[in-house]
Amino acid sequence: MRYTARRLADVVVEAVRNFPAVVVTGPRRAGKTTLLRHLFPRAQYVLLEDPDIQARIRSDPRAFLDAVRPPVVFDEIQNTPELLGYVRTLIDQSPRRLGQWVFTGSQEAPLMRGISESMAGRAAILQLLPFSIRESPKVSLLHGGFPEVLARPKARGLWFSSYLQTYLERDVRAITNVRVLATFRRFLSLLASGNGQILNKTDLAAPLGVSVPTVSEWLHILEITNQIILVSPYFENFGKRIIKSPKLYWGDSGLTCYLLGINSTAELERSPFLGALFEGLVASEILKSQTNAGSRKELYYFRDQQGLEVDFLVPRANAGLWLIESKASKTVRPEMAASLLSLNRSLRKKAKRLIVVHRKPGTPLPPAAAARSVEALDIERFVEEVASQKTGHG
């Protein structure tokens, strides 16, 4: 498979020049290993999923590290987190030797705990998500952004089936004692049908016959393995009663389509889930623009108990607050801007940009106004805009 340039590459190279260790997290098969082997072809590569290597590390970690010649890439460090403490000792012996230790990991929370305990101040933490629209024109609602699906789109069904099986057997079982994987698999499909909705754990637990704490645990697994996105509500003193539960999206639209049984563009166009899938794509592209710049994730939504809802609010460094509404339509109408204008009035016109994001029509149109002071941008143009400046409060 030919290498496709990743937006995170420059950030990784910069981190290697400034830190003794670099950690790249992200979902399984997002391209972490491919990126690092491309950037550091002369580094020693060690796959920590190999049972023989795991046994060697557990029996004599110091002897194992003595045999390693940095710079080294340790792939899937969550399999042997005990290694981090020994690497820290080596870093502290030569603190000025930078970029010698590079790690990847697919399970964010346990990995982050290990790093915060062992590598605080010694490691740069970055995240690589599947391809964004900026990185590959092949990214689409139906196929998502996983590199291997884009390389072989005709085999997408088989690939997603295998991916889920591997994910269930390796990641899910490694993190928790899920007794009935078949029930967890049903949970994934149920969650796909709730893509883009306010999270209600009770509604998820009842049809599966499991408890709310079990649903909470399963959601935690999906979040720490970077499969889902939980978007928090935007809190301001509006004098309004705000919905306080997060909204849930799947991180990859291709995987979501597979879970929903959508197998073709024709089925997607007819699907009642089209709007929510497009909304999820917009959410994931905003987060990819942030993680690819090495910035922290900042994405919010707004909904009050009177029904006013805006899909996304994004704080921008030196560019104020953006209010964003996503519409799967290829035709933009003025009424699509109503919620943006209403919320901006409540914010005392604090928002710097109001944007309706829509699907790209067959014949590209120049950027237009959805209403006065509201821009209409197709998804490709929007992704360019959102990636053009760093997000966050600076």
Secondary structure, 3 states (H helix, E strand, C coil): CCCCCCCCHHHHHHHHHHCCEEEEECCCCCCHHHHHHHHCCCCEEEECCCHHHHHHHHHCHHHHHHCCCCCEEEECHHHCCCHHHHHHHHHHHCCCCCCCEEEEECCHHHHHHHHHHHCCCCEEEEECCCCCCCCCCCCECCCECCHHHHHCHHHHHHHHHHHHHHHHHHHHHHHCCCCCHHHHHHHHHHHHHCCCEECCHHHHHHHHCCCHHHHHHHHHHHHHCCCEEEEEECCCCCCCCECCCCEEEECCHHHHHHHCCCCCHHHHHHCCCHHHHHHHHHHHHHHHHHHCCCCCCCCEEEEECCCCEEEEEEEECCCEEEEEEEECCCCCCHHHHHHHHHHHHHCCCCEEEEEEEECCCCCCCCCEEEECCEEEEEHHHHHHHHHCCCECCC
